[in-house]
């Protein structure tokens, strides 16, 4: 089992819709969870982090964490074509010594 | 967040040669990381570089192939030695900061795109 798994994608949504990106992780003791956005040819950009169970909102982005289910998600409301990118889920495990990245989900927002 | 720069931004190298990639941060950081991202793939951690100690390498990566220096808290280098076409990739420097929300956050430099012919 991979340490961090994500939707295989690609995910296509119409402009204005809600995009839902999902991630599961294997280390039950993980404490910190991140979402990165990576445009083609660019480096990853940290857009959200969440440490506690529940929801965390920042503008059009909402991160949701459920530690019991070992599940973290990212919702993008009112999706825009500029949101088209690869989204990487990342987790700091129990050892706290490194960040483990998922394979990424490619999102395409169709005008 | 810290501002991270890398040099070179891209290079085309011949097989058998070596390339040293530089990473500069505008603030002092304890933890620096080097990643590789092959085309269409996610990030793979090569090693963790802490100032004043030997770098810690991940499985599949060895010091002879990827020697790392960390002379101070704002600078690190990664050398890709005896390159082959399989080393063609984007190499990313990353730093870890303790954020205002009470947890560690990791930020990336712009990357170095390496092509080996």
Interface residues (C-beta under 8 A of the other chain):
Chain A: X31 X32 X34 X42 X43 X44 X45 X46 X49 X51 X88 X90 X92 X96 X97 X98 X99 X101 X102 X103 X104
Chain B: X1 X33 X41 X42 X43 X45 X48 X90 X92 X99 X101 X102 X103 X104 X105 X106 X107 X108 X109 X110 X111
